[in-house]
Amino acid sequence: MVERDLRRRGIRDERVLGAMEWVPRHRFVPPELIGEAYSDYPLPIGEGQTISQPYIVALMTEALRLDRDVEVLEIGTGSGYQTAILAECGARVWTIERSPRLAKRARSLFAELGYGDIESIVGDGTLGLPYRAPFDRVLATGSLPEVPEQLLGQLKVGGIFVGPIGSLYGQELVRVEYHAQESVRQGLGPCRFVPLIGASGWDDRAGRRPGALD
């Protein structure tokens, strides 16, 4: 997977490549999909959510420009795979998941795999974690209509936000380097993620949970 889908497609950060090689992706997918765990496409994990394709996970992680002990806020734990990759890269991770069931399963996997320092919270991730801010990095693992000021405001000056921004049916992966006067925004390419539901994300009061790929 690492050689075929990551290195050949331009992922260069050796720390990211090493983490992607080391973390057992098959542990984070449903049992019936284990045979597809290392294919380069997203897989359903229940509750309308997916585990992202390996290339996208690597691209987002590389875009964060991680150093050891960098403090990362992850919005949307999902399966926990992206969280484990961040931890394996040496980051200190706080991760927020809306679904108690998915959060519980991810916590169990973190413990089994030895990622005991990950802080897992159940709640509305689109609001961030104000009482713990500021963070060095913020990573959104689902789509948002725009970059929430609520999350940018929880970054240290010079900190980085990475996430998919756009409509429900198609987004651009963006990286924003936060500065008080004028932040620097860079597009990293088109993508399609499941929506992040919350006060600063998408509203599901009408029951909208569109199927989406990432």
Stockholm file with secondary structure:
# STOCKHOLM 1.0

chainA/1-214         MVERDLRRRGIRDERVLGAMEWVPRHRFVPPELIGEAYSDYPLPIGEGQTISQPYIVALMTEALRLDRDVEVLEIGTGSGYQTAILAECGARVWTIERSPRLAKRARSLFAELGYGDIESIVGDGTLGLPYRAPFDRVLATGSLPEVPEQLLGQLKVGGIFVGPIGSLYGQELVRVEYHAQESVRQGLGPCRFVPLIGASGWDDRAGRRPGALD
#=GR chainA/1-214 SS CIIIIIGGGTCCCHHHHHHHHHSCGGGGSCGGGGGGTTSSSCEEEETTEEECCHHHHHHHHHHTCCCTTCEEEEECCTTSHHHHHHHHTTCEEEEEESCHHHHHHHHHHHHHHTCTTCEEEESCGGGCCTTTCCEEEEEECSBBSSCCHHHHTTEEEEEEEEEEEEETTEEEEEEEECCSSCCEEEEEEEECCCBCBSTTSBCCTTCCCCCCCC
#=GC SS_cons         CIIIIIGGGTCCCHHHHHHHHHSCGGGGSCGGGGGGTTSSSCEEEETTEEECCHHHHHHHHHHTCCCTTCEEEEECCTTSHHHHHHHHTTCEEEEEESCHHHHHHHHHHHHHHTCTTCEEEESCGGGCCTTTCCEEEEEECSBBSSCCHHHHTTEEEEEEEEEEEEETTEEEEEEEECCSSCCEEEEEEEECCCBCBSTTSBCCTTCCCCCCCC
//
